[in-house]
Amino acid sequence: MAAASWYHRDISRVVAEELLAKAGRDGCFLVRDSESVSGAYALCLLFQRHVHTYRILPDDEGLLSVQTIQGIQAKCFRTLPDLIGAYQQPNNGLVTPLLYPVHRARQAADEDSDGEDGRGGGHVASTALAGAGSTGTWLSAPVASRTHISQQLHQRLQEQVRSSPASDFMGFMAEYLNHHLQLDLEALRHGHPQLRHLSTALVTACRALHRRIDFTLAGLETLARVFDPPASPRSPVREQDLLTSDPDLELLLNKISAVNHLLSSLEKKVLKSLQETVSRHNLVLPSVAAVPPPAAKPLAKQSFEVKMGKSQRAALTVDVEAGTVAISKRGGGSPEETIPQDRILQLIKYQSMQSKVRLVYNRELQKSLSRDFVFTSAQKREAFCQLLQLMRIQHSNLDEPDLISVYVGTWNMGSTPPPRSLASWLTSRGLGYTQDETTSCIPHDIYVIGTQENSLGDREWVEFLCASLKTLMAIDYRVVALQCLWSIKIVVLVKPEHERRISHVHTSSVKTGIANTLGNKGAVGVSFLFNGTSFGFVNCHLASGSEKTHRRNQNYSDILRLLVLGDKQLAGFDLTLRFTHLFWFGDLNYRLEMDVQDILAHITKKEFEALLAVDQLNLEREKNKVFLRFSEGDISFPPTYRYERGSRDSYVWQKFKPTGVRISVPSWCDRVLWKSHPETHVVCNSYGCTDDIVTSDHSPVFATFEVGVTSQFVPKKGKGLGTPGPEPLACIEWESIEAIVKTTSRSKCYIEFHSYCLEEAQRSGENTSQSCDIPGFLKLGWAAKHLPVLNPILPDLEYLGDQHLLLSIKGVDSCESYGECCIAMRSMIGSMAQQFETFLFHRGEETGSIRGWMKVRVPKDRRSTRERLYEWISFEEEDAEPAADSPTCPKPPLQPPRSRPRSLPEPAAGYTNPAYFIFEGIP
């Protein structure tokens, strides 16, 4: 029998319940890792169509016990199999004895398209338990079972041999499985864990590798001695090799280490030798240094050709340094009118006409006026708006910024050095939705650069990026963080003036390569606070191959679950909810599901919509499989993979491998997505790729964002501060909360409330109402008396309007989450209760819906606020034409639409998921 087949490791609660529901019999059970306590387990048991979950907790001595109903004495066990065996007997405090184990699904072979032998996607556990329980199951197996183990493993090997070019190696392994595995098992049973026979088999199988490494190592050492004559004695590895006729695995590892060291040091050694030669003989070589950085200078005036009214031509001139906008009619000499920046009330962008904008401003003797301008292109309009925004920022007199610009770049470098210049990438020029030349060299506040298959050293890469930005922007950017996983790297750089505003920097990485142990695929991440706003950035390289969609989805899920970023107090929340703004980018490797010749034809005609309709990432997002509620800019650039290196004129879609020709269709593998808290400000100003960087088969991709940020708020003195008595407090009051969660459990639940505006997390009482009339769903309700009144640490309206509440619905029995959500407090402020409704998430999946009524009460003397720098720009849906120069009042900016699936109607007080309409009687 397989080792502890009822143990499913880290599958989610939802998947565990689905497996038990399929089994269908009372007494079916499985064990998974606990989501709420590290090192603990969750025992899931089916009884009367409902799943009961019990926590299995270790004590200080490592003994395991089940949390059962009160009055039943807890029993302690040394191993998990012992515990499960005991609870297969009745009267142990469970709703029913453990009768029928639900076994893990058999793991399917999953060969990576790059020749890797990957782990199968899906929720599959490994074949042994962690800790004492693992060996307990193996050692207690009888001889007949151990023979069956050998046969089962040999059968798996045969399945791998059919698709593996390493037939000789597989022959050695087959010999081991047939004749020596049982000897290692027997030795292990008697307390000898060395696996001597496996070691012998590996040494024999690796003899050819020894010889090949000897050959490579000898050549590298010879080359090193050419450039370093005095030194370089024969390495101890080589001498040992001459003395050893039967090399062991440790020696092989030493040789590999020596090759690694020689390869990494050889380039520097050759460079140093050549530099010394140049100095010694006074040779002059062409300079490879970058052009000296230009001196910082004020931004020049920028003029835009526009059309006013029906046909009148004019020019708009923006002087950022002076803080003015001048309007000049065509043919006129001096400006007709000059508008100071402090008189501009509002800038309205038309959505129905992407090149049109309305400027609302004050005149000295009149009320507000508005003028409409039509630019030559949408790109020119965006450049004009960006310059006005920059002008407002420079003349705002604010100590801390309301608005910053963020650059995100991703590039699979193809294991080749970069070109001398990255100017087009770092200034967002090329194909797609790109920056206009008038604004492309305006420096961003934050640069986040993600690369994959980056062969440069960490320090070398960071220095190259900093030097490139200094050349382009004349600014010495500061390094906030660098995180690497093999050749996957992420670098975060900020302007020097922002360095003091960055705090709580965290970095993390997750391997998703072969068996999640190799870092050739995976993710790196960085998180930090910018004043009072939390940012998260994730750069990933997912599994390759057109047919590996499920594997990529699983990679995403693993990264989401295992990446350790952000506030530790929010570790129980979905990663996508821990940050005000989360940016996720990289070589996601999703492909196009279309014949390659049809793809090439559409690319030639620039018919990208037809290709986006068969893009695997779009299809999986529509199914809610990955990147739930993320956003992505419009793609108007050609697929960024797989180009012929050295040009961007043609795609190379055939890949020749030892196993045959593999088709790699042109695809948008390289993407940038983001997810932000509700009622925050984030605008994507560009999204495209370069067309002049040709060293890799991927084109670099860029995206730039305008992001609203909050400062570390300093409370203003209220009227009541000079009078005796306690300071008035703001309070968050709940009238009711109702939730529907996807579960077959009937557990009582409570709600945890987290927020940066609270001193500590708060929790509600147990739900006051509960129904499960619909299979697979549990409806929960809380009345006001069971919900806590929350008191924020500061009562000011300006502060509270920027805050968010994170809610987590947790089971009383397991303390595990059934779903989490985020609620913006801005629209909840007032004396009357407001309704909220949103999704529940857990581990990247939608697990339910929640709605309720709440209000945020603010003391009267703390209700002052101010307009944010980004709030003066709004969008206009309808194109209502006012008379030229007619007085008008600025319209308030449109509220962003609530994030609901497009296919759903907007019923009053309706739930977000069609499955939940059944609770409201909607057919």
N, C-alpha and C positions, 0 to 999 in steps of 0.2 A: 504494500500500500504506500501511497505517496505520503510524504511527511506533512502531518497536520493539514490535511486538505481543507478543513473547515476554517482555516486562518487565511483571511483575504488581505492582510496588511493594511494599506492606506486607502482603500476604496472609500468613497464618500457615503454618508448616511443614505442619500437618495438611491445610490446604486445598490447598497445593501438591501434596502427595502424592496427594490425591484426584483432582486434575485430571490428573496424569500417569497414574494408574491407569486413568482413563476413556479416555485416549488409547491406552494399551495396547501401543505399539510400541517395541522397543528403539531407543534413540537419540532418543526424545522428550525435550524439555528446556524449561525456562523459567527465568527469573531473577526473584528477589524480593529485597527488602531483608533484610539480615542482622539477626537478632534479638540477636546478641551483640556486634557492633561497629558503632557509629554511623558512617554514611557508607560502609559496606561492603555487599557484595551476597552472595547465596547462589545458586550455580548448581546447579539440581536436574535430575538426569539419570536416566532410566529405563533399566535394563538387567537382563534376565532376571527381570522382575517385582519388582525391588527398586529403590528410589530411592537414588541416590548424591548426596550433597550436598558441594559444594566451595565454599570461601570465596573471594571475589574481594576483595582488599584493596588500598586505595590506599597509595602510599608518600608520603614527605614532599613530593615534587614533584607529587603527584596522579596519577601513573601507576598503572594497574591491572594486577594480576597474579593468577593462580590458584594457590592452594595445592594442588599435586598430589603424587603419590607421590615418595618420595626417589629421587634419581638423575636426575630430569628437570629440566633447566635452566628456571627460571621466566622467562617472557617478559613484557615490559611493554608496555602499550598506552595510548594517550591517551584513547580513548573505549571505552565498553562495546560498541557495535556492532563496532568493529575487533576487540576481543577475541573476541567470539562468532564472527565470521567466520573468525578464525584457527583456532579449535578445532573448526570444522566439517571440518577435515582430520585424518587419522588420525595415530597415534603422537605425541600431544601430552601423554601422561600421564593421560588420562581412561580410564575403563573402555571407552568407545566414543566415536566422534566425535559431535558434535552434528548430528543429522540432521533431526529434525522438530520445529520450534518449536510449542509449545502456546500458542495465542493467547488473549488475554484475552476473556472473555465480553463481548458487546456491552452497553453501558450502556443500561438502559431509562429512559425518561422517568419521573420520579416527582414529581408535583405535590403540594406540601404543601397540607394542608387549609386553611391560613390564606392561601392565595393565593401561597405561595412556590413557586418552581420548584426542587425539591430534587434532591439527588443520589440515584441509585438505591441501595437497600440492597444488601448482599452484598459480596463481596470483589472489587471492581472498581477498576482503577487508572485514572489519568488518561491522556490521550492523548499525553503527551510525557515523555521521560526528564528527570531532574534533571541538571544539570551539562552538561559538554561533550557527553556522549553524546546528548542530546536534539536539539540543532541538527544534529549530525552526520548523523542519520538523515534529517531533513527536507531538508537541503541536498544530500544525495547522491541524492535521488529524481529520476528523469527527468521531462521535461515531461509525458508521458502520465500518470505517477503523480500529478503535481500536479493535472492536470485531474480525475483520479478523486477526489482529496481534496476538490476543490471540489464535485463532484457528491454525494459522501457527506455532507458537511456540510450541503449544501442539503436533502438528503433528511431529515436529522435536524431541520432547521428546519421543514420541512413537517409533521412529526409533532407538533412543539410547537404550531404555529399552530392545529391543530384544538381544542386545549384552552386557548388563551390569548386573553384579551380584548384584548391589545395588538396588534391586527392591523396598525395603521399602522406601528408600530415594527418589526414583523416584515417589513413590506414594504421598509423601508430596509435591513434586514439581508440580505434575499434579493437585493436589488440588489448589495450588496457581495459576497456569496458568488458570484454569477453572473459579475460583470464586473470586480471589483477585487481579489479575493483573490489571483489569480495575479500581479498586479502587485506586491503586498506580498511574496509569496513570492520573486519575482525580485529585488526590492530586498534582501531578507534574504540571498539567496544571494550578493549582491555586497557584503555587509558593512554594510548599512544597516538597523538593527533598529527604526527609528522607527515603522513601520506607518502611514505617512502617510495612506493611503487609508481604513484603519479609523477613524482619528481624524476624518477628514472626514465619514464616514458617521455616526459617533456625534454629531458637532456638529449635523448636519442633523436627526437623529432627536430630539435633545434641545431643539430650538428651542421647542417647546410648554412644556417644563419650565422653560426660561428665563423665558418670559412669566408662567407661573403663580407662579414664585418671585418675580419682580419685583413682582407684585401683592401677594403675601403680605408681602414684605419692606417695601414701602411702608406697608402698614397697621400692621405692628409698629413701624416707626420713628415713625409718627405717634402711636401710643399711648404710646411711650416718651417722646416730647417733651412730651406732656401732663403727665406726672409728673416731668419733669426739664427745665424750661424753659430754664435758663441754658446747659445743655450741648447735646449732641446735634446737632452739625453734620451735614451730609449725609455719609453714609458714603462712603468711597472706592470701595466696590463700586458704589454707585448712580451716582456720577459717572462711573465708568469705563463703566458700562452705557450712559449717555447718549452717550458719545463713540464707542462701539463698535457698528458695525452688524452685525458678524459675530462673535458671541460664541464663545469657544473653551471647551474643557473646563476649563481652569484657572480661568477666570472663573466657570464654573458651580459649581465646588467652593468658590470663595471666597464665592459667594452662599449656598450651603448652610451654610457655616461661619458666616456672618453671621446667618442665620436661627436656627441652633442657639444662638449666643451670645445673641441677643435673647430667645429663648424662655426660656433658663435664667436670665437676669438680670432679666427683666421682673417676675416675682412679687416678688423681693426689693426691686426699685426701688419698686413700688407700695406694698408693706408699709412701707418706710422713709418714703415720702411721707405715708402716712396716719398713721403714728406721730408724725411732726413736726407734722401738722395738729392731732392730739389735744393734744400738748404746748403748741402755740402758742395754742390757743383754750380750754384747760382743759376739754376735753370728757371725759366719763366713759363708757367703753365697758364692756360686760359682760366679765368676766374669762374668758379662754379657758385660763388656766393650770390645771394639775392641782391637785387638793386637796393641801395640804401633807402630806408624808409623816408617818405616825404614828411616834411615838417607839418605839424598840425596847423590847419588854417580854417578860418570861418567858412561855413557852407555858403556857396555862391548863390546869388539870386537865381530863381528858376522861373521861366515864363512858359505859359501854356496857351496854345491857340484854342479858342472856344467860340461857340455860337450862342448869342443871346436872343431871346424871343424867337421869332419865326426864322429869320435869316441873317440877322446882324452879326458880323464878325467882330471879335474882340480878342484881347490878350489879358490873361491873369498873371500877375507877377508876384511871387511869394518871396519875401525877404525874411528868412527865419531869424537872422541876427537882430534886425530892426523891429521885428514883430508886426509886420504890416502885409496887407494884400492890396495890390493896386489893380484897378480896372482901367484898361485903355482901349478905346475903340480903334478899329483898323484905320490906319492912315493918320490917326491923331498923333500929336507929338507928346505932350505931357499927359499924365494919367487923368482920366475923367474923375476918378474918385479913389481915395486911399483909405482903407479901413484898418484901424488899429486892432490888434488881436483881442484886446479886452472888450471891444464892442461886438465881437462875433458871438451871437447867442446860440446858434445851432447850425449844424451841417447835416443835411438830410440827403441820403443816398437813395436814388430810385432803383427799385428792384426790377421794375418792368422795363427799364431802359438803363443798361449797365454803364453807359457813358455819361449819364446825366446826374447833376447834383444841384441842390438848392441851398443857398447861403442866406441865413437869417441873421440880421445885424441891427444895431441901433445907430440912428443918426442923432446929432445933438438936439435938433429942434423938432424932431418927429418921433413917432413911435417906431416900433420895429418894422423893418422892411425886409422883403425877400426878393432874391433874384435867382433865376434858373440859368444854369450853364450846361451846355452839351460839349463834351470833350471829343477829341478825334478818335479816342479809343477808351475802352474800360480800363486799360492799363494806365493811361494818362490820368484818368479820374482818380484811381487809387493812389497814384504818386502825389497828386495835389492834396488829397485828404491826409496822406501820411505826413506831408510837409507841414500842413496846418496843425496836425496833432503834435508834431515835434516842436513847432513854434509855441504852442500852448504849454508844453512841458517846460521848455526853457525859460518862459516868462511867468511861471506859475507861483514863484516864491514859496514853494512847499519845501519843508525840510526833508520829507520822505516821499518817494514817488508813488503815484497811484497806478501807473501804467509802465510796463517794461516790454521790450521786444526780445523774443526768444528765437534763436535759430536752431533747427534740428537737421542734422545731415546723417545719411547712412550710405555706406559704400562697401560692397564686397570687392576687395582689392585683388582677388585672384592670386594671392601669394606672390605678387610681383611688387617691386618698389613703386612708389607713386611718381608722377611726373614732377618736374622742377617747380611748376606753378599749379596751385589749386584755386586760382583766382575765380574762375567761373563757378566753381562749386560753392565757395565761401561767400560769393556775392549774388547767389541765386540767379545766375544767367544761363540761358540755354533754351530748353523746350518746355512747353506746358504753361502753367500760370506762373509767370516770372516777374521779377522786379523790373520796373522801368529804369533806364539808365540814369535818370535824375535822382533816384533814391537807392540804387543798388549798393553804393559805397557808404551809405549811412551805417555806422557801426551798431551792431545789436548789443543789448545789455548782457545777454547770456548766449554762449555758443555751446551746443552739445553735439559732439561728433561721435558717431558709432561706426565701427568698422568690423568687417568679418574677413577671415583669411588674410589678416594683416601680418606680414612677415617681418616688419620692423621691430626693433627693440622698443620697450615701453618708453624709456627716457628719450630715445631718438625720435619717436613719433610725436611725443608731446612738444619737444623743442622745435620740431618741424612745423607743427600747427601754430605755435606761438609766434615763430618767425614769420610765417605766412600772413597771419593777421596783422602783425606789426608793419609788414610791408604794405598791406592794403589799407589799413585804418590808422596807422601811426599811433597805435595804443599798445602798451605792454599789458596784455591780458593776464590775469591771475588764474592759477590752476586751483580749482575747488576740489576736484576728485579725479582719480584715474582708477578704473577697475578693469582687470583683464581675466579672461579665461581662455588659455591657450592663445589662439589667434583672434579671439573676439575681444574687442576693446571698446571702452566708452571713456571719453574725456569731457569734463565740464570746465569751461573757462568763463570768467566774468570780468567786467570792467573793474579797474582798480577802486573806483569810488563805491562799488557795491560789495567789496570784500567784507567789510564790517557788518553788512546786512545779512550775510550768510551764516547760518548756525545749524546745529544738529545734523551734521553730514553723516550719512550712512551709506555703505556699499555692500553689495552681495553678489553672488553668482550661483547659477544652477547648471549642472551638467545634464544633458539629455541625449548624449551619444549612446554608444552601445551599452545596453543595460543601465542607462543613466549613470555610468561611471566614467565615461570619456567626455572630455570637454571640447571635442571637435564640433559638437553641436551643443547649444544651450543658450544661456542668457547672462548678461551682466547688468547690474542696476545701480543707480545712485539716487539718493533722496536727500532733501535738505529743506530748511525753512528760509525763505526770503522775507525778512521781517516777520509778518504774521501770516504769510501764505505758504502752504506746504506744496512742494513739487516732488514728483517722482519721474524718473526716466529709465526706461528698459530697452536695451539693445539685444536682439536675439538673432540666432541663426538656427532655423528649424530644419527638420528632416527634408532631404531633397528627393526628387522623383515625382513624376506626374501622378503615379498611383498611390502616393503616400499621404493622401489627404487626412485620413483618420489618424495616422501617426503624427502629423503636424498638429492636429487638434489636441492630441494627447500631450505633445510637447508643451503647447500653450497652457494646458491645464496643470501640468507639473510645475512649470515656471510660476504660474499664478499662486500655486499652493506653497512652493518651497522658497521663493525669493523673500529674504528677510530685510525689509525696508520700512522706514517710517517709525512713528512713535510705537514703542514696545507695548504701551497700554492698548493699542489698537490691533495687536497681533491676531486677535480672534476675528477681526473683520476681513471681508474680502479685500484683496490687495487693491482692487479698483476703487474702493471707497475710502482708502486711508489718506488720500491726498486731495488738496483743492484742485490740482491739475496733474494728470498723469499722461505722459507721452510714451507711446510704445512703438518701436520702429526696428528696422533691421532687414535681413534677408529672410523674409517669412517663407519663401519658396513655394507659395501657392501658384499653380499653373493654370493655363487656359485649356478647357476641355473642348477642343476643336481640331480638326485635321490641320496639319502644319501648312499645307498649301493654301487652305482657306484663310488661315491666320495671316500668312504673308500677303495675300491679296487684300485683305482688310487694312493691313498696316500701310500698304502702298497708297491706298485711297484715303487714309487717315479716318477710317470708319471705326473709331474706338468704341462707340456705344455697343456695336454688335459683339466686340470682344469682351467688354466688361460684363455683358450678360452671361458669359460662360466662364468668367473668372472664378476660380475655386474659392478664394477668400470671400468674395461677394456672396456666392452661393451658400457658403457655410455660415456667414453672418446672418443671412436671411432665415436660416434654419435655427438661429440662436445657439449654434454650436460653439462659436468663439467670438470674442470681442463684443460681448453684449453691451449695447448702449454706447459703444465707442463712435467717434466721428472720424471721417476721412475727407480730405479736400477732393474736389473734382479732378479726375485724371484726364488731362488733355495732352499728354505726352506719350510717345510710343513705348512699347514694352522695353524694359531696361535690361533684359537677359534673353538670349545668349548671343552676344555680338562676336564678330570676328575681332580678335585682338589686333590693335593697330589702326582700326578704322571704325566708323559707325555707319558704314554704307550697307552692310549685309549681316544677316544672322547666320550663325553656324549651328544648325539644329541637329546634326548627327554627332554622336559621341561614341568613339570606338573604344571598346573595353574588351578584356580577355574573354568575357562571356558572350560577346557579340556586339552588334551596333545598337546603341540606345538612342532613342529620339528624345531630344530636349526642346520642346516647342518654345518659341519666343513667349515670354510671360512677364507680367509685372510682379517679379519676385520681391522687389525692394520697395517697402511701403513705410508710411508714417501715419499713425493713428493717435487719437487722444480722447481722453474722457475727463470731464470737469464736473465739480459739484454744481447743483442747480443754482440758477440765478447768479452766476459769476460771469465775468467778461473774458472771452477768448475769441479771437478772430484770426483765421488763417489768411495771411496776406500773400503767400506764394506757395506753390507746390509743383515741382517739376524736376527735370534731370538735366545734366550737362550734355553737350554734344561735341566737346573737344577734348575730353579726357578718355584716352583709348587704351590704357595699359592693361585693363582687365576686360573680361567678357561681360561684366556688369557696368552700367553707367551709374555714377554717383547721383543720389537723389537728395533734394533739399526741400525744406518746408520752413516758413517763417510765421511767427505768431505775434499778435498784439495781445498781451495778457494783463488783466487787472490784478493788482496786488494790494494788500492791506498793510498798514504800518503797525508797529507796536503802539497801541492806542494809549494816549495820555489823557486821563479824564479831566474834563473842565470843571471848574468850581460851580456848584449849583447854588441856588438862592438859599437853600436851607442849611448850608454848611456852617454858617455863623451862628445858627440858632441851636439851643440845646435839644437833646433827643437823638435817637438813632437815625442814621442816614437812610433815606428811603431806598428800597430795593426794587429792582425789576423782578418779575416772576413769570414763569412759563407754566400755564395751567392747561390741563387737558379735560375735555368734557367726555370724550369716549375714544376708544381705539378698537378697530375691528380688523382682523387679518384672516387671510385664507392661505394656508401653507400646503405644499404638495408633500404628503406623508401618509403612511398607513398606521402611524402611531396614534394613541389616544392620550398621550402624556399631557399633564398640566404644564402650562408654560408661564414664563414671566418675561418682562422686557427690560433690557439694560439700556441706559441712556448715557452716551458719551459726548463730550464737546470740549473744545479748548476754553469755552467760556464758563465751564463748571470746575469747581475745585477738585471734585472727584466724581467717579462714575456713580450713577444712581440706578436703582432697580424698582420695578413695580411689584405689586403683589401678584398672586396667581390669577389667571384669567377667571372671570366671573361667569362666562357662558361658553358653551362648547357644543359643536354638533359635527357629525361625520356621516351625514346621510348619503353623500356622494362618495363612492369608492375612490380612494387615492387622494382625498382632500380632507383637511381638517379646518373647520371654521372656529375662530377664537374671538372672544370679546372681552374688553375691560371697561368697567364703569369708572366714573371719575374718582370715587372714593378709594379705588385700588391703584390709582396712578399718582405718582409723586408730583408735588409742586416743586419746580426747579428754580433756584435762585442763581442767576449769573453773577460772576465775580464783579462785573461793572454794570451799572444800570443805564449807560448812555445809549441813546438811539443810534448815533453814528457808529458806535462799536457793535451793537447787537445786530444792525443791519447787515454786517459782513460775516456773521457767525452761522454755523450749521450744526445740526444735531444728528448724531449717528445712533440708530436704534438697532438692537439685535434681539430677536425672539429666541429664547432658549428654553429647552425642556427642563422641567424641575428634576426629573430622574437622572438625566445624563449631563446636564449643564452644557449640552452641545447646541449649536446654533441651527435654527430652522430657516434663517434668512436674515439679512441685514439691509438697511436702507439709509438714505441721507435726506434730511429735510432742511430746506433753507428757511431761516428765521425772518428774513426781510419781509416777505409777504404775509407773515403771521402776526406782525406787530399791530396792535390796536386794542380797543376796548371790547370789540365784538369778536367772538370766536370765528375762525376761518377754517374751511375744510382743506385737508391735504390728502393726497392720494399718490402712491408711487409703487414701484416694483420692490420686491424682496430678492436679494441675491445671496448666493453662497457658492464659494469655489468657482466663480465665473458663470454659474447657471442661474436662470430665473427660477426661484423656488416658491414664489407666491406673490401676493399683493397685500397692501396695507392701506388703510384710510382711517380718517378720524377727524375730530374737531379740536382745535387748540387756539390759544391766544397768548401773545407776549405783551405783558403790561409794562409800560415804561413810566416812571415818575414824570410829572408835568414839567419840572425844571430841568429834565435831562432829555428833552425831545428835539433839541437843535441838531441840525445836520448840515452837510454841505454837498454840493454837486461834485461828483468825481470827474476827473479829466476826460474819461472815456464816455461819460453820459451825455455829452453835448452832440455826439454823432448818433444819428438814428436812421431808420430805414422807412421808406414810404412804399407801400404796396401799390396804391392807385396813383395814376398820373393826372392829378387835378391841376389844371393850368390856371394860376392866378394872373391877374393883369400885371404887366411889367411895373416894377417899383411900387406895387400896391402894399398898403399896410397889412400886416398879418401877425397872428400870434403863433409862436412855435408850437407844433404838436408834440406831445410827449412821445418818447420812443416806444415802439411797439414792444409788448411783452413777448419774450421768446416762447414759442409754443411748447406745450408739455410734451415730453418725449414718450410718444405712444406708437405702437406699430401702425404703419400707414394703412394697413388693411382693416383696422378696427374703426368703428364709428366713435363719436364722442358722446356717449350717453351721459345724462346728468348723473353725477355720483356713481358712475359705473366703474367696474373693475377693469384692469388692464388686460387680462388674459381672457380670451373667449371661454375658456373652461370654467371661469368663475361666474359667468352670467347666469348659470343655473341657479345660483343662490338668490338671484333677483327676479327669477321667473321670466327671464328673457329667452325666447326660443333659440 
